[in-house]
């Protein structure tokens, strides 16, 4: 460039500024740019290039990208801060007016040190009369110190605060957003990266596509959308890398954050909310994340995020800022307005200083003064008022906004994937039918768990080792009074083992809890699909565990019944696993901490064993504890296997003649004396009692234990019913406890 000659900016397509396309697609765009450009050097907008590539028969991928939306920001100009400002009227404008939100908190009254402290319920204002707007094609950031209300404002805009608690209005194109429609056309990215650790980046995005994309799209188009999104997020090199966790090496922190964004924008939302997407990232990773968000905004979306303290490079990507202090707006506008705003306030920003850092430092200084930021809040109101009445440029001079219905319809026609329909009344609540959701959930869980075989392996090993130990300790039990007692001990320990080994299900859902809440908050799938899919998915593993335990214990212990007896014994073990797994799963939906969950499960299961009827028979349990005996999960399989063992063969005898003296002080006397005692007893009773006379049958043992009111098959069905009951309770727990809204 010649000295003194002004620099001319050309917007010609080059291979360096087309990161969303494959090499072949870039060549097509370059060819289109060279052969169709007019002699006046006018440049084609990104939307025109995208439209051309979209119409090309060889490119199924780009036709599915969110970039097919021809947003107003495609023909953007650059302001002094480097951010793009639309020169045409956007299709969507999200406006929020007079948002006010407060919560009740306990305040400590100031009393004399000698008296005990008193508490009074007070009100804390988290948002105080917040107003503003966000436009399609723009990237809006909410800034402020910790506790300023950034996340609260994002939650308010994303309909994550109860309508009864939030005052003010939030509207899209002048129309108040219906909660059901907002879930379809928007996405919310949480601050934490909640992902399945053993899925690859591509698999994670593909499962999200299966959940969120309209059912009318074919699998090939869904895959094309995922491939395009991987390129848009800059994740091509990590596409086949697992996400990873503390024990498995995976993608980097910045890549993980971009994956978290990707799973929520897979359906190409019109509005994207993000809660501090750069938190915990280094400056380079944070810049790359915000750069991705800028691309998403320019593809025809409204992007609103909270951010703690952006760097100078990130500031150049932002289009609109809102500074908050203790729930009040202290500035609202483009970054280019910051110098004039603070100059008029009497605190000009020094040259070569980061504008946001200066603003945040000044706000902190004012917060520590007696008057706080009240003067800055009032100045902002007057400054905004002068700006509104004195300025007639920008969007206010454009044509009126289209109706929300027409805007969504137009957006979908340009390639948005938010829905099959543009009518809020006919927008499907869920993208897929019930059975499809179950298949995807099951496939995802199997894929994730298959890569962590140690989880099932440890449980299988514990059950197998326990079975082998029991088989060796209780080997070949005989039909004697001592054998009867040992059988009771074996069955009590065996049935309780089924329930205790189910405690490993606690961390399974606790690890998925927030993933589940994030996905169901925006109707990725039904809660009932999740509950039913995981219930069905657990059955094969429970069958495997049951076969292993029954196979190593039935024959060595010497249990009765042959094939039929073994099958019922197997059914009882499987039913116990099913009921125990369902019970623990239900508790995991209530308890939020792993260690607390284990404590609660172990304690309750101990009570179930105590009241099962092994340690104390039913007729000896106090009346005020009898209810616990009937709700004990161990009672029914325990009684069922006792029926199977002692009532299977009526002719089977467990106490004969002289055996009745066993386990008594008379057990050590000579057999001749025992026979004489039996003969004298027979004379007294009028019957002939010899050393081989059957004294006690299996039915007698059951009667002595008070186990006669419920048959063995009824015990089995009751145990299975308990399992279904706790699965239903788990569903209602998720329904009530995963609303994901502030009160």
ZAMARGU-4260 file (C-alpha; in steps of 0.2 Angstrom, whole numbers, plus 5000, padded with zeros to 4 digits):
<rodrens>
0) 5000/5000/5000 | 5007/5017/4995 | 5010/5029/5009 | 4996/5041/5012 | 4984/5031/5002
5) 4969/5026/5011 | 4967/5008/5014 | 4953/5000/5004 | 4944/4985/5013 | 4938/4971/5001
10) 4926/4958/5006 | 4931/4946/4993 | 4930/4928/4998 | 4947/4920/5002 | 4951/4902/5008
15) 4956/4910/5025 | 4940/4918/5029 | 4928/4903/5025 | 4931/4892/5040 | 4913/4884/5039
20) 4916/4875/5023 | 4926/4860/5016 | 4940/4863/5003 | 4929/4859/4988 | 4915/4871/4994
25) 4928/4885/4997 | 4934/4883/4978 | 4916/4884/4973 | 4913/4900/4983 | 4930/4908/4976
30) 4924/4903/4958 | 4907/4911/4962 | 4915/4927/4969 | 4927/4929/4954 | 4915/4925/4940
35) 4900/4935/4947 | 4908/4950/4954 | 4904/4966/4944 | 4916/4978/4938 | 4912/4990/4951
40) 4921/4979/4964 | 4905/4977/4974 | 4907/4962/4986 | 4895/4948/4989 | 4888/4946/5007
45) 4891/4930/5017 | 4872/4927/5015 | 4873/4927/4996 | 4888/4915/4996 | 4879/4904/5008
50) 4864/4904/4997 | 4874/4899/4982 | 4883/4885/4991 | 4866/4879/4998 | 4859/4878/4980
55) 4874/4868/4974 | 4869/4850/4972 | 4886/4843/4979 | 4885/4852/4996 | 4872/4844/5008
60) 4882/4849/5023 | 4882/4868/5021 | 4864/4868/5017 | 4860/4862/5034 | 4871/4875/5043
65) 4864/4889/5053 | 4873/4900/5041 | 4859/4898/5028 | 4850/4911/5038 | 4852/4927/5029
70) 4853/4939/5043 | 4854/4957/5043 | 4871/4956/5050 | 4878/4949/5034 | 4879/4967/5027
75) 4887/4974/5042 | 4899/4988/5044 | 4912/4990/5057 | 4912/5002/5072 | 4927/5009/5081
80) 4927/4995/5093 | 4928/4982/5079 | 4910/4975/5081 | 4897/4973/5068 | 4882/4984/5068
85) 4868/4980/5056 | 4863/4992/5043 | 4846/4985/5040 | 4831/4981/5050 | 4833/4964/5060
90) 4820/4951/5059 | 4820/4948/5078 | 4822/4960/5092 | 4821/4954/5110 | 4815/4968/5122
95) 4814/4968/5141 | 4806/4982/5151 | 4806/4986/5170 | 4812/4969/5175 | 4812/4968/5194
100) 4815/4953/5205 | 4818/4951/5223 | 4819/4937/5236 | 4816/4936/5254 | 4832/4934/5265
105) 4835/4932/5284 | 4843/4948/5291 | 4851/4948/5308 | 4846/4962/5319 | 4859/4972/5328
110) 4857/4969/5346 | 4869/4971/5361 | 4882/4957/5363 | 4875/4950/5379 | 4858/4946/5371
115) 4854/4932/5359 | 4854/4937/5341 | 4837/4939/5332 | 4833/4937/5314 | 4820/4946/5303
120) 4814/4941/5286 | 4819/4955/5274 | 4818/4958/5255 | 4834/4958/5244 | 4832/4966/5227
125) 4842/4956/5213 | 4835/4966/5198 | 4829/4983/5199 | 4819/4991/5184 | 4831/4983/5171
130) 4826/4988/5153 | 4835/4986/5136 | 4834/4976/5120 | 4844/4963/5110 | 4844/4962/5091
135) 4847/4948/5079 | 4864/4948/5072 | 4871/4956/5088 | 4881/4949/5103 | 4876/4957/5119
140) 4885/4955/5135 | 4880/4958/5153 | 4894/4963/5164 | 4897/4967/5182 | 4906/4961/5198
145) 4901/4945/5207 | 4883/4948/5215 | 4879/4961/5203 | 4864/4952/5195 | 4872/4945/5179
150) 4866/4927/5180 | 4849/4933/5187 | 4846/4944/5172 | 4850/4930/5160 | 4838/4918/5170
155) 4825/4932/5169 | 4826/4933/5150 | 4827/4914/5148 | 4811/4912/5158 | 4820/4903/5172
160) 4812/4913/5185 | 4794/4910/5191 | 4782/4923/5183 | 4774/4926/5200 | 4791/4932/5206
165) 4797/4942/5191 | 4789/4959/5187 | 4791/4967/5170 | 4789/4961/5152 | 4800/4951/5140
170) 4794/4952/5122 | 4801/4946/5105 | 4795/4957/5091 | 4783/4966/5103 | 4774/4949/5107
175) 4776/4942/5124 | 4784/4925/5123 | 4774/4910/5127 | 4785/4898/5138 | 4782/4883/5127
180) 4787/4893/5111 | 4802/4900/5120 | 4809/4882/5124 | 4808/4878/5105 | 4816/4893/5098
185) 4829/4897/5111 | 4843/4888/5120 | 4852/4891/5137 | 4870/4886/5140 | 4875/4884/5159
190) 4891/4889/5166 | 4896/4872/5170 | 4901/4859/5156 | 4889/4845/5159 | 4893/4831/5147
195) 4895/4812/5146 | 4913/4809/5149 | 4916/4794/5137 | 4907/4800/5122 | 4917/4808/5108
200) 4913/4826/5102 | 4905/4820/5087 | 4894/4807/5096 | 4889/4821/5109 | 4883/4832/5096
205) 4875/4818/5086 | 4864/4813/5101 | 4859/4831/5104 | 4854/4832/5086 | 4843/4816/5088
210) 4835/4824/5103 | 4832/4842/5096 | 4831/4842/5077 | 4813/4841/5070 | 4807/4823/5066
215) 4805/4827/5048 | 4824/4828/5045 | 4832/4813/5039 | 4847/4805/5047 | 4858/4810/5033
220) 4853/4828/5035 | 4855/4827/5054 | 4873/4821/5052 | 4876/4835/5039 | 4871/4847/5052
225) 4883/4840/5065 | 4897/4840/5053 | 4894/4858/5049 | 4892/4863/5067 | 4909/4854/5071
230) 4917/4865/5058 | 4908/4881/5064 | 4914/4877/5082 | 4932/4874/5077 | 4931/4856/5083
235) 4936/4846/5068 | 4953/4841/5075 | 4944/4835/5091 | 4929/4827/5083 | 4934/4809/5087
240) 4941/4813/5105 | 4931/4808/5120 | 4925/4822/5132 | 4935/4815/5146 | 4934/4817/5165
245) 4946/4816/5180 | 4950/4798/5176 | 4950/4799/5157 | 4960/4811/5146 | 4949/4821/5134
250) 4947/4837/5125 | 4954/4854/5132 | 4944/4866/5143 | 4940/4878/5128 | 4935/4863/5117
255) 4924/4856/5131 | 4915/4873/5132 | 4912/4874/5114 | 4905/4857/5114 | 4893/4863/5128
260) 4888/4877/5117 | 4886/4866/5102 | 4874/4854/5110 | 4862/4868/5114 | 4863/4876/5097
265) 4861/4860/5087 | 4843/4865/5083 | 4849/4882/5077 | 4840/4893/5090 | 4834/4910/5087
270) 4839/4916/5104 | 4854/4909/5113 | 4857/4913/5132 | 4874/4909/5140 | 4879/4911/5158
275) 4898/4916/5159 | 4904/4905/5144 | 4922/4910/5147 | 4923/4906/5165 | 4938/4896/5169
280) 4946/4897/5152 | 4963/4905/5147 | 4962/4921/5137 | 4965/4912/5120 | 4951/4899/5123
285) 4939/4912/5130 | 4942/4923/5114 | 4939/4907/5103 | 4923/4904/5112 | 4916/4922/5110
290) 4922/4921/5092 | 4911/4906/5089 | 4897/4915/5098 | 4899/4930/5086 | 4898/4918/5071
295) 4882/4911/5078 | 4875/4929/5080 | 4879/4933/5062 | 4870/4917/5056 | 4854/4925/5061
300) 4852/4923/5080 | 4851/4934/5096 | 4865/4930/5107 | 4865/4936/5125 | 4878/4931/5138
305) 4885/4936/5155 | 4904/4938/5156 | 4914/4943/5171 | 4928/4954/5164 | 4931/4953/5145
310) 4948/4955/5137 | 4952/4969/5125 | 4951/4956/5110 | 4934/4950/5117 | 4927/4968/5118
315) 4930/4970/5100 | 4918/4956/5096 | 4904/4963/5107 | 4890/4973/5099 | 4880/4979/5115
320) 4884/4980/5134 | 4874/4981/5150 | 4884/4985/5166 | 4875/4980/5182 | 4878/4985/5200
325) 4868/4977/5214 | 4854/4974/5202 | 4854/4991/5194 | 4859/4996/5176 | 4874/5008/5176
330) 4877/5008/5157 | 4868/5001/5142 | 4874/5003/5124 | 4888/4998/5111 | 4906/4998/5117
335) 4910/5013/5106 | 4899/5023/5118 | 4909/5019/5133 | 4922/5034/5131 | 4908/5047/5129
340) 4897/5040/5143 | 4911/5041/5156 | 4918/5057/5149 | 4901/5065/5152 | 4900/5057/5169
345) 4916/5066/5174 | 4927/5051/5173 | 4935/5050/5156 | 4943/5033/5151 | 4962/5036/5149
350) 4970/5032/5132 | 4976/5014/5129 | 4966/5007/5144 | 4954/4993/5143 | 4937/5001/5143
355) 4928/4987/5152 | 4941/4986/5165 | 4941/5004/5168 | 4922/5004/5170 | 4921/4989/5182
360) 4935/4997/5193 | 4925/5013/5193 | 4909/5004/5198 | 4918/4995/5212 | 4925/5011/5219
365) 4908/5019/5219 | 4900/5004/5227 | 4912/5006/5242 | 4907/5024/5244 | 4892/5029/5255
370) 4881/5034/5241 | 4886/5018/5231 | 4882/5019/5212 | 4866/5029/5214 | 4874/5044/5205
375) 4879/5033/5190 | 4862/5024/5189 | 4854/5041/5189 | 4866/5048/5176 | 4863/5032/5165
380) 4844/5035/5165 | 4846/5053/5160 | 4859/5048/5147 | 4848/5035/5140 | 4834/5047/5139
385) 4844/5060/5129 | 4850/5047/5118 | 4833/5040/5114 | 4825/5057/5110 | 4841/5064/5102
390) 4845/5050/5091 | 4835/5044/5076 | 4848/5033/5068 | 4850/5014/5067 | 4836/5002/5068
395) 4823/5015/5073 | 4823/5022/5056 | 4820/5005/5047 | 4804/4997/5042 | 4793/4990/5056
400) 4797/4973/5064 | 4787/4959/5056 | 4775/4949/5067 | 4783/4935/5077 | 4773/4923/5067
405) 4780/4930/5050 | 4797/4932/5057 | 4799/4914/5063 | 4791/4908/5046 | 4804/4918/5037
410) 4818/4912/5048 | 4813/4894/5045 | 4812/4896/5026 | 4830/4903/5026 | 4836/4887/5035
415) 4833/4888/5053 | 4829/4872/5061 | 4820/4877/5076 | 4803/4869/5071 | 4793/4862/5057
420) 4780/4875/5060 | 4779/4894/5062 | 4764/4894/5073 | 4766/4894/5091 | 4750/4884/5094
425) 4756/4870/5082 | 4774/4870/5087 | 4778/4852/5094 | 4783/4852/5112 | 4795/4838/5108
430) 4805/4835/5092 | 4803/4816/5093 | 4790/4803/5097 | 4791/4794/5114 | 4798/4778/5107
435) 4812/4788/5097 | 4817/4797/5113 | 4819/4780/5123 | 4830/4773/5109 | 4841/4788/5109
440) 4843/4789/5128 | 4846/4770/5129 | 4859/4771/5115 | 4868/4785/5123 | 4869/4777/5140
445) 4875/4761/5132 | 4888/4770/5122 | 4894/4779/5138 | 4894/4764/5150 | 4902/4752/5137
450) 4918/4763/5138 | 4918/4761/5156 | 4916/4743/5159 | 4924/4744/5176 | 4908/4751/5183
455) 4898/4735/5179 | 4913/4724/5182 | 4915/4729/5200 | 4897/4726/5204 | 4898/4709/5195
460) 4913/4704/5204 | 4906/4709/5221 | 4890/4699/5218 | 4900/4684/5211 | 4913/4684/5226
465) 4898/4686/5238 | 4890/4671/5230 | 4906/4660/5231 | 4909/4665/5249 | 4891/4660/5254
470) 4892/4644/5244 | 4908/4639/5253 | 4902/4643/5270 | 4884/4636/5268 | 4890/4621/5258
475) 4878/4606/5257 | 4866/4610/5271 | 4858/4595/5279 | 4839/4592/5284 | 4842/4594/5302
480) 4837/4608/5315 | 4854/4615/5313 | 4852/4615/5294 | 4836/4624/5296 | 4844/4638/5306
485) 4858/4639/5294 | 4846/4640/5279 | 4837/4655/5287 | 4854/4663/5289 | 4859/4660/5271
490) 4843/4666/5264 | 4843/4682/5275 | 4860/4687/5270 | 4858/4682/5251 | 4842/4693/5249
495) 4849/4708/5258 | 4865/4706/5247 | 4854/4710/5232 | 4848/4726/5239 | 4865/4732/5246
500) 4874/4729/5229 | 4861/4741/5221 | 4868/4755/5231 | 4880/4758/5216 | 4865/4766/5207
505) 4866/4781/5217 | 4880/4790/5209 | 4874/4785/5192 | 4859/4797/5192 | 4868/4810/5203
510) 4881/4812/5189 | 4868/4814/5176 | 4856/4825/5186 | 4861/4842/5179 | 4863/4835/5162
515) 4845/4829/5163 | 4839/4845/5170 | 4848/4855/5156 | 4841/4844/5143 | 4823/4843/5149
520) 4822/4861/5153 | 4821/4865/5135 | 4811/4849/5130 | 4825/4839/5123 | 4815/4823/5128
525) 4801/4818/5140 | 4805/4814/5158 | 4794/4798/5156 | 4806/4793/5141 | 4821/4795/5152
530) 4814/4785/5167 | 4807/4771/5156 | 4823/4770/5145 | 4834/4768/5160 | 4822/4755/5168
535) 4822/4744/5153 | 4841/4747/5151 | 4845/4740/5168 | 4836/4724/5166 | 4849/4715/5155
540) 4863/4719/5169 | 4851/4713/5183 | 4848/4697/5174 | 4866/4694/5172 | 4869/4697/5190
545) 4855/4686/5195 | 4861/4671/5185 | 4879/4673/5192 | 4873/4673/5210 | 4860/4659/5208
550) 4872/4649/5198 | 4886/4648/5211 | 4874/4646/5226 | 4859/4635/5222 | 4868/4618/5220
555) 4883/4620/5232 | 4872/4626/5246 | 4860/4611/5243 | 4844/4620/5240 | 4828/4610/5236
560) 4816/4610/5222 | 4826/4604/5206 | 4824/4614/5190 | 4807/4623/5196 | 4815/4627/5213
565) 4830/4635/5204 | 4820/4645/5192 | 4809/4652/5207 | 4825/4656/5216 | 4832/4665/5201
570) 4816/4675/5199 | 4816/4680/5217 | 4834/4686/5216 | 4830/4695/5200 | 4815/4703/5208
575) 4826/4708/5223 | 4838/4717/5211 | 4824/4725/5202 | 4816/4732/5218 | 4832/4737/5226
580) 4838/4746/5210 | 4822/4755/5208 | 4822/4760/5227 | 4840/4767/5226 | 4836/4776/5209
585) 4821/4784/5218 | 4832/4790/5232 | 4845/4797/5220 | 4832/4808/5213 | 4829/4815/5231
590) 4847/4816/5238 | 4859/4828/5230 | 4875/4822/5237 | 4883/4805/5234 | 4890/4802/5252
595) 4873/4807/5259 | 4864/4796/5247 | 4875/4781/5252 | 4872/4784/5271 | 4853/4785/5268
600) 4852/4770/5258 | 4863/4759/5269 | 4852/4765/5285 | 4835/4762/5277 | 4841/4745/5270
605) 4847/4740/5287 | 4830/4744/5294 | 4822/4733/5280 | 4833/4718/5285 | 4829/4721/5303
610) 4810/4720/5300 | 4811/4707/5287 | 4806/4693/5299 | 4823/4685/5301 | 4829/4693/5317
615) 4811/4693/5325 | 4796/4685/5318 | 4780/4695/5313 | 4770/4690/5329 | 4784/4696/5340
620) 4785/4714/5332 | 4777/4728/5342 | 4761/4734/5334 | 4768/4751/5332 | 4782/4744/5321
625) 4772/4732/5312 | 4769/4744/5297 | 4788/4744/5294 | 4787/4725/5293 | 4775/4726/5278
630) 4785/4740/5269 | 4801/4731/5271 | 4808/4727/5253 | 4818/4712/5260 | 4802/4704/5268
635) 4794/4698/5252 | 4808/4690/5243 | 4815/4682/5260 | 4798/4674/5263 | 4796/4669/5245
640) 4813/4659/5245 | 4808/4651/5262 | 4792/4645/5254 | 4801/4638/5239 | 4813/4629/5251
645) 4802/4622/5265 | 4785/4621/5256 | 4791/4614/5240 | 4790/4595/5245 | 4777/4592/5258
650) 4785/4575/5263 | 4802/4582/5266 | 4806/4581/5285 | 4818/4592/5294 | 4816/4585/5312
655) 4816/4566/5315 | 4814/4557/5331 | 4830/4560/5342 | 4834/4576/5332 | 4821/4585/5342
660) 4833/4585/5356 | 4847/4593/5346 | 4852/4611/5350 | 4845/4608/5368 | 4853/4603/5384
665) 4847/4585/5381 | 4856/4584/5364 | 4872/4577/5373 | 4864/4562/5382 | 4866/4545/5374
670) 4854/4539/5360 | 4847/4525/5370 | 4841/4537/5383 | 4834/4548/5369 | 4824/4533/5362
675) 4817/4529/5380 | 4812/4547/5381 | 4803/4546/5364 | 4794/4530/5369 | 4788/4538/5386
680) 4782/4553/5376 | 4773/4542/5364 | 4764/4533/5378 | 4759/4549/5386 | 4752/4556/5369
685) 4745/4540/5363 | 4756/4538/5347 | 4771/4528/5342 | 4786/4539/5341 | 4803/4531/5336
690) 4820/4538/5331 | 4814/4540/5313 | 4797/4547/5316 | 4795/4564/5307 | 4792/4577/5320
695) 4793/4594/5310 | 4790/4597/5291 | 4794/4612/5281 | 4776/4618/5283 | 4778/4617/5302
700) 4794/4628/5301 | 4784/4641/5291 | 4770/4641/5303 | 4782/4643/5318 | 4790/4658/5309
705) 4773/4666/5305 | 4776/4664/5286 | 4759/4658/5280 | 4748/4673/5275 | 4757/4676/5258
710) 4761/4662/5245 | 4778/4662/5237 | 4771/4668/5220 | 4762/4682/5228 | 4778/4687/5237
715) 4787/4687/5220 | 4773/4699/5212 | 4773/4710/5227 | 4792/4712/5225 | 4791/4716/5207
720) 4777/4729/5211 | 4788/4738/5223 | 4800/4740/5209 | 4787/4748/5198 | 4781/4758/5212
725) 4798/4766/5215 | 4801/4769/5197 | 4784/4779/5196 | 4790/4789/5212 | 4806/4792/5203
730) 4797/4800/5188 | 4786/4811/5200 | 4802/4816/5209 | 4810/4822/5192 | 4794/4830/5187
735) 4793/4841/5203 | 4811/4843/5207 | 4818/4847/5190 | 4808/4863/5185 | 4825/4872/5184
740) 4817/4889/5189 | 4820/4901/5202 | 4805/4905/5214
</rodrens>
